[in-house]
Structure formats: C-alpha cells, structure tokens
Amino acid sequence: MDWRGKKVLVTGAGGFIGSHLAEALVHAGAKTKALIHYNALGNIGWLATSDCRNDIEIVTGDVCDQGSVREAVRGAEVVFHLAALIAIPYSYRAPESYVRTNIQGTLNVLQAARELRVERLVHTSTSEVYGTAQYVPIDENHPLQGQSPYAASKIGADKFAEAFYCSFDLPVVTVRPFNAFGPRQSARAVIPTIITQYLNQGVVKLGRLTPTRDLNFVGNTVDGFMRAALVPEAIGNVINLGSGREISIGDLAQLIGRLVGGEILIEEEQQRMRPGKSEVERLLADPTRARALLGWEPQVTLEDGLSLTIDWVRQNLDRYQPGAYIL
C-alpha cells in the first residue's frame, strides 16, 4: 500500500482508533489532517501526546456542522470517517444526541465527500448493528438489529452511506469493526474496565458475564481501515473486521487475571447491566470478505494484544478512575 504524499482526512482523530489510524497514516507517508471536535479547552485528545503531533494538521470543528465538515474535507483525497458518539449506556439517556452526531454528522461527511469529489470515503460502522447473532459466524448479510439507541443510530448512518453509493456513485466503503481494544481505550469499554479495576483493587465489577465478543487488537483494525481505503474492489462493500474467535466477558476477565499474574475476583453489578432486550448476547465475525477483498488477516492475537494493553494501562493508570462506573 503506497500512501506517500496521499492527502488524507481522519474525523474523530483524537479518539482511540482514530489516533492510532492517524499515526499509522503519518508513518506510511500520508499528508494527514485530523478533524477534532471543537472544545473551549483546546483539547485534541490522544494526539496531544502523540509523537506524530507535529506531522498532523489539526482542524477543529463539529461533524454536526455542515460548513466545518466541508472545509475539513476540502483538499482530501481519502476521508476516514470515525467521528461518532459510541457509549451504549449513555445512548439510553440521550438518544437524540446520537441521531445528531451519528446520522446527521455522517450525512454531512457524505455530502461534503460527494461535492468535493473525494477518491475514497471509508465509513466506520460497528458490530453492534448486528445485535445478538441470529447465526454464527456473522457475515455482512446478517440482519441488522437496533438493540440500543447507539446501534440504531449507526444502522441509520450505514444506510446513508449505502444510499450515497447507490444513488450518487460515491466511492464509499463501510468498515465494520468487531470490538477493537488496545492502548488509549477509555474505561467505558470492558477491557480497560477490567484491567484498571484489577490493578487498582483486585476486585472487578462487571455487568453480565455470559455475553460473548469477538475482540480485535487496534493495530489489526487500523490495518483493515488502510487496506479498505486503497483496494478498488472494496468500493460499495460492507466489510467485517473481526478475528473469528469469541470469548465470554467472564472468561475474558479470567484471562486478563492470568496475564497479569494473579487471581481475579469478579462481582456482577446491576448498574453495569444493559436492559434485558438490549443486551447483545453473542458476536462472532466471519472475516471471509476482508480476507478475499483486502487480503486482511489479524496479525496480533488476543493474548498478545491483551499483554500490550495491560502494559500500557500499568504505565497510564493515573489517566483512569478505577472505582467509577464510566458511561
């Protein structure tokens, strides 16, 4: 993949996956621009401490604002759209915010990409749009189920991306990551929640322990994004990025305990549980299309990825609030 001199925009570049992607693009030689959500403190997220900070053009704005999106997209040949509200528990409290950011924000990016004739738009979906698996492994033809307001908003965004491909020939590809994890992930996600609680107090409070997830190290996910942006055959497709391996939340916590080197005590806590019909019981990806179209295979295993993540969290434990439940 030759990224040298390619003009690229990453929305949501201050976040977990976005910051890793922006850095990978810089390392590959791309001229990288980052759209960061404007805030009065001038916070640019994880890019503030990145070694690539001076190699990334930072622009502030809001994907909900059509004008700022258009100006950010202007001049870009490839756009990676990652900006989104992603916390599922908060979506129960503020569903309108998810419609505004995830659907209207995506529409703004699609319209700007169409008007400014970008060469490729990579739109970010989520495995949550599948809901509880009706069959496994889950391929891209699996029915979509809005089991949370977050999932419903992402289904809406995905369908707008599909509509712009079908209606306007927009060169868009939808990448559907399954449960990315790794350094920099916030404690609203289960893996940093387990690690930070265990390192801080030995007792880990979780929601339900039986649901299964297909976990994929962030470096694998970033590699899939970058391949999706350059492979011609990817245009118009939805592509799962998953490992093809599932693990229950309870077994995941025990695995993390073993990797840290001690025994783990788990307590189920009611406030951490989703409403019954909203819980996604099982996610297991079929990555066949990613292999066939992108030549993509996860390079980092679950165990190796967890070890890397544990080491990073140890060194950055002061960034977390281990005793708090983060929505």
N, C-alpha and C positions, 0 to 999 in steps of 0.2 A: 504494500500500500504506500503510495507516494503522496505525502502531504506537504512537501516542500513548497512554500510560497502560497499555499491554498488559503483563501480568506474565509475565516470560519467565525460564526457566532454561536455562543452557548448561552441559552437562557437558563436561569437558575444555577449559574456557575458558582455561586457562593456556597451551595449546599453540599451534601455528602457525595452523591455520584457526580454531580456537576463539577465540583472542584477537581476530582480525580480525572475526569474527562478533559477538562481544560488543560491540566498539566500534561496529560498524555499527548494532546494535540501540539502543545508547545515543543515537547521533546521530539515529536515527529517532524517538526519544521513548519507547522502551520502558523499563519498570522492570525492570532486568536484574540477575539473580542468577547467580553463577558458582560451580559446584561444582569445587573444586580438590582434587587428590589430597593427602591429609594427608602432611606430612613434618616431621621434627623441627626443621628449619631455618626453617620458616615460609615457604618459597619458594612464591610464587604465579605462577611462570612469567613470561610476557611481560606479564601485567597489572601487574606490579610497576613497570614503566616507562611504562605507558600514560597518555596524557593523560586518559583516562576513568576512571582508577583510583578516584577519589572518587565516581564516579557508579554504581559497580557494587558490589552487595552480595556479599561473598566469604564462602562457606561451605566448610569443609574436610571431607573425608570420603573414602570409597572406594566406587566403584561395586560392588565385590565384597561390601560390607556392606549388607544389605537395609535395616537401620534408618536408616543415614545417608543412603541414597538416598531413602527415604520422606520424611524430614524436609526434604531439599533440594527435593523435588518439591512438597511441601505449599504451596499458595497460588499455584502457577504455572498460568497458562492455556495456555501453549505451552512445550513442552520440546524443546530441540535436544540430541540425544544424540551427542556426538562423542568422549567418553572411550574410549580404546582403547590397546592395545599395537599398534604399527604397523610396527616394524622387521622386515623379512623375514629378514635374516641371523640375527638373534637368535632368531627363531622356530624355527630348526633346532636351537638349543641348549636352548631352554626352552619346548617346546610346551605343557606343562601350564599355564604362566603365561598363555598366550593363550586357552586354554579358559576359565580362571577369569575373566580380565578381559573378554574379548570376548563370550563366550557367557553365562556366569553374570552378569556385570555388566549386559549388555543385558537379560537376563531380569528382573533386579531393577528396572531402569528401567521396563520394560514393565508389571510387576506394580504398581509404585507409580503409574504413569500411569493404569492401569485403576482401581485402588482409589480414587484421588483425583479421578477424572473430569476429566482434562485435556482441553482443547478440541482440541489437536493435538500429536502427537509426531512429530518429524522424526528419523528414524533414519539414521545415516551408514553407508553401505556403502563399497565401493571397486571400481574397475575390475579389481583383481587377482582378483576372484571369477570372472571370465570365463576366466582363463588365456589361453593362446595362442589367438588368434582362429581359429575354425573357418570363419568367413566375415566379410567386412567390407562396409560398416561394421557394428559390433556394436550391435544393438538390444537391448532389455530381454528379449527372448525367447531370446537366445543361451544355450546350455547353460552351466552353472556347473561349474568345474573347480578342485579344490583342489590346485594345483601347489606349494603351500608350506603349512606348518602355519598361518601367518598367514592365507592365503587360506581355508583350511578353516574356521578359527575365525570368519571374517567371513561365510562362507556359512551357518554354523550360526546366527549372530546374525541374519542377514537372514531366515532361515526362521522363527525365533521371532517376529520382527516380523510376518511374513506370517500365522503361526498366530494371533497375538493379534487381527489384523484379521478373519480368517475365523471364529475361534471366539467372540470376545467383542465384535466390532464396535468395537474400539479404533480411534480416528481417527488412524491412523499412515500416514505416507508415508516411503518409503525413497529417499533421495537417494544416487546412485552417482557420486561424482566421479571423473573421469579425471585423474590426475597433476597435482594442484594444485601451484603453485610461487609463490614471491614472497618479500618481506621476512620475516625471522624463521624461515624454514625451517631445520631442523638439517642438519648435514653428512652425516647418514645418507642424504639424498636426493641425486640425481645433479646437479642444477643448482648448489646451493651447493658441492658437492664440486668440480665443475669450476671454478667462479669462484674459490673460495678457493685452490685449488692454483695456478691460473694467475696470480693476483695475487701470490702469495707466492713462487713459484719458476719459473714459466714452463712447467714440465713437469706434465702432468696424467695421473695414473694412474687407470685405469678397469678395469672388468670387460669383458664382451663389448661390442663396438661396433655390432653389426648389429641388435639388437632395436629395435623402433620403439615410440614412446609418443605419446599424444595429450595434449599439455601445455596446461594452462589456468591463467591467472593467478588468484591467490587472490581478488581482487576480483570476478571473474566468478563464482567458486564461491560466495562469500558471497551474492551477489545471487540465485543459484539457490536456496540454502537458505531465504532470507527469502521468496521467492515461494512455495516449496513449503509454507510454514507458513500461508499465508493463502488460497490458491486452493482453493475447496471441491472441485473436480474432481480434485485431486491425491490425496485420501484413498484409501488402498488400493492405490496405484500404486508401482512402482519407476521412478525417473526418472534417466536418464543425464545427467550434466553434463560434456560434452566439447565440444571445438572442431570436431570433424570433420576434423581435419588431423593427420597423423602425421609424425614425424621420427625418424631413427635416432639412437642415442646418439652415434655418431661424427660425424654431420652436426651434431648439436646442439652438440658441443664446438667444432667449427669455426665455427659461427655465433656462439657466445659469444666466441671469439677475435677475430672480425671486429668485433663490437660493442665489445669492449674496446679494439681498435685495434692488434692485433699478431698475429704468427704463433704458432700453438699447436702444441706437441709432445705427442703422445699416446702413452702406453705402456700396454699391456694387462698387468694384474697378476692372477695366479692367485687370490689370496686374496679378490679382489673379485668373483669369478665365482660365480654360483649353480650348484648341481649341474645337470647337463645336462637332465634331465627336469623340473626345477623352474623353469627359465628361461622366462619369458613372452616369446615371440618377437615378438608383434605386438599392439598395442592401438590401435584406431581407432574412435571413438564415432560412433554415429548419434544425434544430438541432436533428432530429429524430435519425440519425445514432449515434451521440455522446451519446444520452441517451441510445440507445439499446446496443451499444458495450462497452461504457466506464462507464455507469451509471453516466454520467456527466450532471449537471444542473447548470446554473449560480446562484451563491449564493448572489451576490451583485447586486442590482438593478441599473438602470441607474441613478436615482436621488441620491441614496446613494453614488454611485461611483463618481458622479459629485461633491457632497459635500466634499468628501475626497480629491478629486483633487483640488478643489478651496482652501481648507485649506492649502494644500501643496504648491500651487503656491504662495499664500499670503506670506508664510514664505520664499520663494525662488525667489521672483520677481527679485532680482538682477542678477539672472542667465540668464534672458531673455532680449531681445531688443524689447520692445513692439511696437515701432514705425516702425520697419523694417519688410520688407517682406522677409521671410526666404524660400529659395528654398528647 
